[in-house]
Amino acid sequence: MILSASSVQSLADGRRSQLFVVLYANSIPRVGTFIALAGAIQAHGYTAVVVIPDSVTLTAEELAGFEDVLVSNMKADEIRALKGVDLFFSSEVVHDVAPANVVTVGILHALPRAGIHSHKISSNAARSFEAHPEMIRTFDYVAIAVKQAPAHWNADNYSLLNGLYPPAFLTDRRPVIDIVPAGYPKLDYSSRILKSGAPSDHILYTPTKYPLGRVRKDAEGILRTLTEGFPDKEVVFRPYPSTEDLAFGRELANRLSRVTNFILDDSATGVAFQRRAALAVTDHSSSAMTFSIATGRPLVFAHLENNVSDAEERSLFGYSATSKEALLNSVRCCLDGSIDWSKVIADEAEENLYNPGGAGDYIAKRLHLMADRKSDPSWLTVNRSPWVPKDVQGAVDEHLELLEALRKRTPGGRADAACLEIAEHIRAEHT
């Protein structure tokens, strides 16, 4: 049953002394993250509601093990109007949706890009604040998945949090932000939902979204190589579930319509085909890495380039391939049964991630700390001070230059809106 906004408000009104939590899954790839987190929160005796997009209809198969999770299709303005909410969870890209005077927790949704020849998922979580400066004004806590190098686990690494936003933007926020080494809740979902006794007779190709990955360059070559090289396997293409990527996937499926062992998966979650996949092929998709860790099945990072060796190469969770021949060899190596991939992948996950498979429980056990706006000794607490000019005109010019520099160094202009909003406010206040 999908709860209405009034039903959610009634739950908040009647919750007595227990914490009431709203988790906002603003897009399809984030649904599993917050379904799993809500399940863990409910298991600890709290009330949690997950808000999912209208376009998503979750089947019994996609909720197996999470049947008791409460779900709603509320709009952003309905969420903002809620009363009695203690904590609001969302991904790093969400801004201005939380109810007033609520503690906010950001979940870094995706695993960072893994290099094609790398045995490490490396991440400097401070870079997320550069790409999405709104996080500084939006969240009191930010939960991260990837283990940080000692050089990154210090307040100096997060200097951007000090003095970027004017005071008017930080009303009702804590004077600090805690960086929480929680783990990856989407892995909690996938680990449970992908358990199946189904045969592993499919090969899954799941690239990341355009234009961040190589789907437009490599998709047709990869799919034709796999369908021709492994005629006894069903080859499943799962495009990233955005409008643009799905349109490209359907167009490509039309060109491959006569290939008998090709399947296009344009479902909301892709659970059915992931359960039957013996391995996955990707460019650097976070979903593919999640599949691999959750199932213990190998991954092939494929970048089809013409000027490199044809030899396959060991890489994170499996192999890397930079030619069609290397792709075929890598897939054969994944399928030949000579390596205990489940152990190899579990060891890699333990090496790279915080609390693999237990992120939701980690957060749920510390929910009262967050609700009380407190910190845990194992968290990194970073000051969040406002920008207050002293020498007004000189300081204004200097800050506008800083904002412009931040805009230019963030990929894809992702910091544009935040920096322009700050600049507009400063000009209105001080010129």
C-alpha positions in Angstrom: 0.0 0.0 0.0 1.2 3.5 -0.9 0.7 5.9 2.0 -0.8 9.4 1.3 0.7 12.5 2.7 -2.1 12.7 5.3 -1.5 9.1 6.3 2.2 9.9 6.8 1.3 12.9 8.9 -1.1 10.7 11.0 1.8 8.3 11.7 4.0 11.2 12.8 1.3 12.5 15.0 0.7 9.1 16.7 4.2 7.9 17.0 4.4 8.6 20.8 8.0 8.8 22.0 9.7 6.8 19.2 11.7 8.6 16.5 10.0 9.3 13.2 12.1 9.2 10.1 11.4 10.2 6.5 13.8 8.9 3.8 13.5 10.5 0.3 14.5 8.4 -2.6 14.4 11.1 -5.3 15.2 8.8 -8.3 15.0 5.2 -9.3 18.6 4.1 -8.5 18.2 5.4 -4.9 15.1 3.4 -4.0 17.0 0.3 -2.9 19.3 2.4 -0.7 16.5 3.9 1.3 14.3 0.8 1.4 17.2 -1.1 3.1 17.9 1.8 5.5 14.2 2.1 6.4 14.1 -1.7 7.1 17.1 -1.4 9.5 15.6 1.6 11.2 12.2 -0.2 11.7 14.1 -3.2 13.0 15.4 -1.0 15.8 11.9 0.0 16.9 11.6 3.4 15.1 9.1 4.5 12.5 10.4 5.2 9.0 8.6 6.1 5.7 10.4 5.9 2.3 9.2 8.4 -0.3 9.7 6.9 -3.8 9.1 8.4 -7.3 5.6 8.1 -8.8 7.1 6.2 -11.7 8.2 3.3 -9.5 5.9 0.4 -8.8 7.7 -2.0 -6.5 6.8 -5.7 -7.0 6.7 -8.4 -4.4 10.0 -9.7 -5.9 11.6 -6.3 -5.4 10.4 -6.1 -1.8 11.3 -9.6 -0.7 12.6 -9.3 2.9 11.4 -5.7 3.1 7.6 -6.2 3.0 7.0 -4.2 6.2 8.7 -1.0 4.9 6.3 1.9 4.7 6.2 3.7 1.3 4.7 6.9 0.1 4.7 8.9 -3.2 4.6 12.4 -1.5 5.7 15.4 -3.5 8.5 17.7 -2.3 6.1 20.4 -1.0 4.1 17.7 0.9 7.4 16.5 2.6 8.3 20.1 3.5 4.9 20.5 5.2 5.2 17.5 7.5 5.2 18.1 11.2 6.8 15.9 13.9 9.6 14.5 11.8 12.8 13.9 13.7 15.3 12.9 10.9 15.2 13.4 7.2 17.5 11.2 4.9 18.2 11.9 1.3 21.0 11.6 -1.3 23.7 14.2 -1.8 21.8 15.8 -4.7 18.7 16.7 -2.8 18.2 20.3 -1.6 15.3 22.2 0.0 13.0 19.3 0.5 13.3 18.5 4.3 10.7 19.7 6.7 11.5 22.7 8.9 13.7 22.2 12.0 14.5 18.6 11.3 17.9 16.9 11.5 19.1 16.1 8.0 21.3 13.2 6.9 22.9 12.9 3.5 23.8 9.5 2.1 26.5 9.6 -0.6 24.6 7.4 -2.9 27.1 6.0 -5.5 30.4 4.2 -5.2 33.1 6.3 -6.8 34.6 5.4 -10.2 37.0 2.5 -10.0 39.9 2.6 -12.4 40.0 0.0 -15.1 43.3 -1.4 -13.9 42.7 -0.6 -10.2 42.4 -2.9 -7.1 41.1 0.0 -5.1 37.9 2.1 -4.8 39.5 5.4 -3.9 37.6 8.4 -2.6 38.1 11.7 -1.0 34.6 12.4 0.3 35.4 16.1 0.6 35.1 16.3 -3.2 31.4 15.6 -2.9 31.0 19.0 -1.2 32.8 20.6 -4.1 30.6 19.0 -6.7 27.4 19.7 -4.6 28.0 22.7 -2.4 24.3 22.6 -1.4 25.3 19.8 1.0 26.9 22.4 3.2 23.6 24.2 3.8 21.4 21.1 3.7 22.9 18.3 5.9 23.9 17.9 9.6 25.4 14.5 9.0 26.9 13.0 5.8 27.2 9.2 5.6 30.0 7.9 3.4 30.7 4.4 2.1 34.4 4.2 1.0 37.2 4.0 3.5 39.2 7.2 3.6 43.0 7.6 3.5 44.5 9.1 6.6 45.3 12.3 4.6 41.6 12.8 4.0 40.3 12.0 7.5 40.9 15.4 9.0 39.1 18.7 9.3 41.6 20.6 7.1 40.5 18.4 4.2 37.0 19.9 4.5 38.0 23.6 4.5 35.3 24.4 2.0 32.7 24.0 4.8 34.1 27.1 6.5 33.1 30.4 5.1 31.3 29.5 1.9 27.7 30.3 2.6 26.5 33.6 4.2 24.7 33.3 7.6 21.2 33.5 6.0 21.7 30.2 4.3 22.6 28.3 7.5 19.7 29.1 9.7 18.7 26.2 12.0 21.7 24.1 11.0 24.2 22.7 13.4 27.5 24.7 13.6 29.3 21.4 12.6 28.8 18.6 10.0 29.7 15.1 11.0 31.2 12.8 8.4 29.9 9.3 9.3 31.8 6.2 8.2 28.6 4.3 7.8 29.0 2.1 4.7 26.7 1.6 1.6 23.0 0.9 2.4 22.3 0.0 -1.2 24.5 -3.0 -0.7 22.3 -4.1 2.2 19.3 -4.1 -0.2 21.1 -5.9 -3.0 22.6 -8.5 -0.7 19.2 -9.6 0.5 17.1 -9.1 -2.6 19.5 -10.9 -5.0 19.6 -14.1 -3.1 18.1 -16.8 -5.3 18.3 -20.4 -6.3 17.9 -19.5 -10.0 20.6 -20.7 -12.4 23.4 -18.3 -13.3 22.9 -18.5 -17.0 22.9 -14.8 -18.0 25.6 -12.2 -18.7 24.7 -8.7 -17.6 26.0 -5.5 -19.3 25.2 -2.5 -17.1 27.1 0.7 -17.9 26.9 4.0 -16.1 24.8 6.9 -17.2 25.6 9.1 -20.2 27.8 11.2 -20.4 29.8 10.0 -17.4 30.6 6.6 -18.9 31.3 4.9 -22.3 27.8 3.5 -23.1 27.5 5.5 -26.4 31.0 4.4 -27.6 31.1 0.8 -26.4 27.5 -0.6 -26.0 26.9 -2.1 -29.4 30.4 -3.5 -29.7 30.3 -5.1 -26.3 26.8 -6.6 -26.8 27.6 -8.0 -30.2 30.9 -9.5 -28.9 29.1 -11.1 -26.0 26.1 -12.5 -27.9 28.3 -14.0 -30.6 31.0 -15.2 -28.2 28.6 -16.9 -25.7 25.6 -18.1 -27.7 24.6 -20.4 -24.8 24.1 -17.4 -22.5 21.4 -14.8 -22.5 23.1 -11.4 -22.7 21.1 -8.7 -20.8 21.6 -5.0 -21.5 20.5 -2.8 -18.6 20.8 0.9 -19.4 21.0 3.4 -16.6 17.3 4.2 -15.7 17.3 7.8 -16.9 15.0 8.9 -19.8 17.9 9.6 -22.1 19.7 6.3 -21.4 16.6 4.2 -21.7 15.8 5.8 -25.0 19.3 4.9 -26.3 18.9 1.4 -24.9 15.6 0.9 -26.7 17.0 2.2 -30.0 20.0 -0.1 -29.7 17.6 -3.0 -28.9 15.9 -2.4 -32.2 19.2 -2.8 -34.0 19.8 -6.1 -32.2 16.3 -7.4 -32.5 17.4 -10.4 -34.6 20.0 -11.5 -32.0 18.2 -14.4 -30.3 20.2 -14.3 -27.1 19.9 -10.6 -26.5 17.6 -9.1 -23.8 16.9 -5.4 -23.0 16.1 -4.9 -19.3 14.3 -1.6 -18.8 12.6 -2.5 -15.6 12.7 -0.3 -12.5 15.3 -2.3 -10.5 16.6 -5.1 -12.7 16.3 -7.6 -9.9 15.1 -10.5 -12.0 18.0 -10.5 -14.4 20.6 -9.7 -11.7 19.6 -12.9 -9.9 20.4 -15.0 -12.9 23.6 -13.2 -14.0 26.8 -15.2 -13.7 28.8 -12.0 -14.0 28.5 -8.3 -15.0 30.3 -6.2 -17.6 30.5 -2.4 -17.1 32.5 0.7 -17.7 32.6 1.9 -14.0 29.0 1.6 -12.9 28.3 1.8 -9.2 25.3 -0.5 -9.7 27.6 -3.1 -11.3 30.0 -3.0 -8.4 27.1 -3.3 -6.0 25.9 -6.4 -7.9 29.3 -7.9 -7.7 29.8 -7.4 -3.9 26.2 -8.4 -3.1 26.3 -11.7 -5.1 30.0 -12.6 -4.9 30.0 -12.8 -8.7 32.8 -11.3 -10.8 32.9 -8.1 -12.8 34.6 -7.1 -16.1 35.5 -3.5 -16.5 35.4 -3.0 -20.3 36.7 0.0 -22.3 36.9 -1.0 -25.9 40.0 0.8 -27.3 41.9 -0.1 -30.4 45.4 0.9 -29.4 46.0 -1.3 -26.4 47.0 -4.9 -25.7 44.5 -7.7 -26.3 45.4 -9.4 -22.9 42.9 -9.4 -20.1 44.1 -8.0 -16.8 43.1 -8.7 -13.2 41.2 -5.7 -11.7 38.9 -4.8 -8.9 36.3 -7.7 -8.4 37.5 -9.5 -11.6 39.1 -8.4 -14.8 39.6 -5.4 -17.0 39.4 -5.5 -20.8 40.3 -2.9 -23.4 39.6 -4.9 -26.6 37.0 -7.3 -27.8 39.4 -10.2 -27.6 40.3 -9.3 -24.0 36.6 -9.0 -23.2 36.0 -12.6 -24.4 39.0 -13.9 -22.5 38.0 -12.1 -19.3 34.4 -13.5 -19.4 35.8 -17.0 -20.0 38.0 -16.6 -17.0 35.1 -15.5 -14.9 33.1 -18.5 -16.0 35.7 -21.3 -15.8 35.3 -21.9 -12.0 39.0 -21.7 -11.2 38.7 -18.8 -8.8 36.6 -18.6 -5.6 35.1 -15.2 -6.6 32.9 -15.1 -3.5 35.9 -15.0 -1.2 37.9 -12.7 -3.4 35.1 -10.2 -3.7 34.3 -10.3 0.0 37.9 -9.5 0.8 38.0 -6.6 -1.6 34.7 -5.2 -0.1 36.2 -5.4 3.4 39.3 -3.7 2.2 37.5 -0.8 0.4 34.2 -0.2 2.3 33.0 0.6 5.7 30.6 -2.0 7.2 29.9 -4.0 4.0 26.4 -5.4 4.3 25.8 -3.7 7.6 25.5 0.0 6.9 21.8 0.3 7.8 22.3 -1.4 11.1 25.3 0.9 11.8 23.2 4.0 11.2 20.1 2.7 13.0 22.1 2.0 16.2 23.3 5.7 16.2 20.0 7.3 15.2 19.4 8.8 18.7 22.8 10.5 18.5 21.8 12.2 15.3 18.3 13.1 16.5 20.0 14.8 19.5 22.4 16.6 17.2 25.4 14.8 18.9 28.6 13.2 17.6 30.2 9.8 17.9 34.0 9.7 18.7 34.6 7.7 15.5 33.1 10.4 13.3 34.9 13.3 11.8 33.4 16.5 13.1 34.0 19.5 10.8 33.1 23.2 11.6 30.5 24.8 9.4 31.1 28.6 9.8 29.3 31.2 7.7 31.0 33.8 5.5 31.0 37.1 7.3 32.9 39.9 5.5 35.1 42.3 7.5 36.5 44.6 4.9 33.3 44.5 2.9 34.2 45.5 -0.6 37.5 43.6 -0.7 35.9 40.6 0.9 33.0 40.6 -1.5 35.3 40.7 -4.5 37.5 37.9 -3.1 34.5 35.7 -2.3 33.0 36.2 -5.8 36.3 35.1 -7.2 36.3 32.0 -5.0 32.8 31.1 -6.1 33.8 31.4 -9.8 36.9 29.3 -9.3 34.7 26.6 -7.6 32.3 26.6 -10.5 35.1 26.1 -13.0 36.8 23.2 -11.3 33.7 21.0 -10.7 32.9 18.5 -13.4 29.9 19.2 -15.6 29.1 22.5 -13.9 27.5 20.7 -11.0 28.3 23.5 -8.6 26.9 26.2 -10.9 23.5 26.7 -9.2 24.8 26.9 -5.7 27.6 29.3 -6.5 25.4 31.6 -8.6 22.8 31.6 -5.7 25.5 32.6 -3.2 26.9 35.3 -5.6 23.5 36.8 -6.2 22.8 37.0 -2.5 26.1 38.6 -1.8 25.7 41.2 -4.5 22.2 42.1 -3.2 23.4 42.4 0.4 26.7 44.2 -0.1 26.7 46.2 -3.4 
